Amino acid sequence: MAQETRPLVEGKYLEYLDKPLVREDNTIVYGDMNEKCILILEIMSFKDVDGKQMPKDVFIQVIDSKDPTKIIKQGKKEGLHDAFTIGLVWLDLALKAK
């Protein structure tokens, strides 16, 4: 069976650990669409820190890259750092699972 590959989006985008990291409004998507799953972070609320708006509640989802309706794991964390950290662990585990 031939592996399906998708063309890269034209233009420059941020990469972290050799995978695309894209933000649009309050949604952050991390991962390679050619892999089994990707990470989605949805910023649900903000808090004011020294006059700047910082993400407070973040909804985390690891989803199937071929079928976005298939949720592999989901949860919620306070703060973008904690959400991204746990999301990376979940994504790594999901990619290593058979």
C-alpha positions in Angstrom: 0.0 0.0 0.0 1.4 3.4 -1.0 1.7 6.0 1.7 -0.4 9.0 1.1 1.7 12.2 1.1 0.3 15.8 1.1 2.1 18.7 -0.4 3.6 21.3 1.9 1.9 24.6 2.3 3.7 27.2 0.3 5.4 30.0 2.3 7.3 30.2 5.6 5.9 29.0 8.8 7.3 28.4 12.3 8.7 24.9 13.1 9.4 23.4 16.4 11.3 20.1 16.7 11.1 19.8 12.9 7.3 20.0 12.8 5.1 22.8 11.7 3.6 25.1 14.4 0.8 27.3 13.0 -1.5 29.7 14.9 -4.7 31.3 13.6 -6.6 33.4 16.1 -7.0 31.3 19.3 -6.1 28.0 17.6 -2.6 26.5 17.5 -2.0 23.4 15.4 1.2 21.4 15.8 2.4 18.4 13.8 3.0 17.0 10.4 -0.2 16.2 8.4 1.6 13.2 6.8 1.8 11.6 10.2 -0.9 9.6 12.0 -2.1 12.5 14.3 -1.6 16.1 15.2 -2.0 18.4 18.2 -4.5 21.2 18.5 -4.5 23.8 21.3 -7.6 26.0 21.6 -7.1 29.1 23.8 -10.4 29.3 25.7 -9.8 32.4 27.9 -7.1 35.0 28.7 -5.8 36.7 31.9 -4.3 40.1 32.3 -0.6 40.0 33.3 1.2 43.4 33.5 -1.2 44.9 31.0 -0.8 42.1 28.5 -3.4 39.3 27.6 -1.9 35.9 28.3 -3.6 32.5 27.6 -5.3 31.1 30.7 -7.5 28.1 29.9 -6.3 26.0 27.0 -8.2 23.0 25.5 -5.9 20.2 24.3 -6.7 17.7 21.6 -4.7 15.0 19.8 -6.7 14.1 16.6 -6.3 11.8 13.7 -4.8 13.8 10.8 -6.8 11.9 8.2 -10.1 12.1 10.1 -10.4 15.3 12.2 -13.6 14.0 13.8 -11.6 11.2 15.5 -10.3 12.5 18.8 -7.5 10.4 20.2 -7.1 12.3 23.5 -8.3 15.5 25.0 -8.1 17.6 28.1 -7.7 21.1 29.6 -4.8 22.9 31.3 -4.2 26.3 32.7 -1.5 28.2 30.8 -0.1 27.7 27.3 3.2 26.3 28.5 1.6 23.5 30.5 -0.9 22.8 27.8 1.8 22.6 25.1 4.0 20.4 27.2 1.4 17.8 28.0 0.1 18.0 24.4 3.6 17.1 23.1 3.7 14.1 25.4 0.3 12.9 24.3 1.2 13.5 20.6 4.5 11.5 21.0 2.7 8.6 22.7 0.0 8.6 20.0 2.5 8.6 17.2 4.4 5.7 18.8 1.2 3.6 19.4 0.4 0.9 16.9 
